[in-house]
Amino acid sequence: MEKNIVSWRTVTSLCSKLVERLKDKYPNINDYSIMGLSRGGLVPSVMVSNMLNIRKVHSLGIKSYDNEQQGAPELYQVPNLSMLSKILVIDDISDTGDSFINTKDMLEGKDVITASLFIKSNTKYKPDVYIKSVDTAVWVVFPWE
């Protein structure tokens, strides 16, 4: 499998672009709380929260990979959602899209915006905002991995 090694500089650039697209598409983006999908979405979530100066950052623990083997998404940590009405959900990549789909289902009835740095070309779920699309055969390796 072809690997795409992503540097910290690239992650910073992608997060900056993500913020600009979010601000352009959603002028009220600063009214949202951020929910990072653990683990891959945690770093971009913190970076985006700093760039947008959004202090409310939550983590949703959802696991779908064990090393490079994919399985069914498994929830293992859920924040208290009762006080959240507007949520920006961030992940590093929408691979199959299952993590986003499960998260959106769980957040039904709330105002949800989804965002990721990358999507795979065959993902079942395209986030509302994303930066790059990569071929399904490419394994994206982030600096935190």
N, C-alpha and C positions, 0 to 999 in steps of 0.2 A: 504494500500500500504506500502510495506517495505521501510524504509528510511535508506540511507547510509549517515551518518553525517561525513563530511570531515573537518579535522582540518587545521589550518594554517600551521602547520608543514608538513602535507601531501601535501597541495597545493604547498609549497616551493619545496618539493621533486619531485612532479610531473612536475613542471615547469623546474627544473634542468634536469630531464630526457628528457623532451620535447626539451630543448635546445641541449642536446647531440645528440639526434636523428636527429634534424634539421641540425646540423653541419656535422654529418656523411653522411646524404643523400644529402645535398645541401651545398657543400663547399663554395659557393658564397653567403650564406644566409645573410651576412652582407651588401650586395648590395641592400637588400629589405627594403622597408618601412613597418611598422607594422600597420595593421588596426584591432582594437579590435571591436568585435560585442557587442554593448551595450544592456544590462548592464552586463551580466554574463562574457563576454570576456574581460572586461576592466581591471580587476585586473590581470589576467594571462598575458595580453598584456604588461602591465607596468613591471611586474616581468621579463618576457622574454626579453623585450627591455633593461632592466638594465643588465641582464645576458649576452646579446649579444652586449651590448654597441651600440644599434641602437637608435638614438635620434629622428628619425622621426616616431611618433606614432599618428595615426589618429583614430577617432571613427566613426563607422557607427551605427546609431540608428535604430535598427530593433527589433520590439516587436512581440512575438508570444505567450506569456503567460500573463494571468491576474491571479495572485495568482498561483494556481496549475491547472487552466483551460487553455487548449491550444486552440488557434485560428489560423487564417491565418496570416502569417507574414505581418507586417505593417511597412514600412519605415517611419521614422519621422525625421531623420537627416542624411544628406549625405555630406561628405567632398568634397572639390574641387579635383576631380580625374584627372584633365587635366595634372598635373605635375607628376603624379605617373605612372610608367611603370612596376615596380616590386613590388608586394604587398604580404606580409605574413598576411593572415587573421586568426585571433585567436578567438576562443570561448571557454567557459568552457566545454560545452558538445554538441555533435551532437545527439540530441534526435530523432526527426523525420528526421532531415537533411534539413528541409525546409529553415532555415536561411542561411545555407551554399549554397544551390542550388540557392536561390534568389540572394545572394551576388555574386556568380560566374557568374550568368547570367548578372548581372549589370556590372561586370568587364570584360566582353567579349572583347577579343583582347589584354588584358594585361597579363603579366607573373604573375600568381597567384599560391601561395602555401597556402594550408589550414592546420590548426593544431588545436587540442583540447586536453584537459586533459582526457576527457571521451567520449565514444560513447555508445549509447544504442544498444543492440544486433540486433534490427530490423530497425536501421536507414536506410533511403534511400540514405544517403550520408556518406561515410567514408572519413574523411579528409586524406590528404596525410601523415600526421603524427599525431598519437594519442598515449596515454599511456595505458589507461584501458578501457575494455569493461564491461558493466554491463547489467544485464537482464532488459528487457523492463519494468518489474513490479517494479523495484527499483527506488525510487525517491532520487536523489543525492542532498544533502543539503550542500551548500558551506558556508564558514564562513561569507561571505559578505551578506548572505540572512537573 
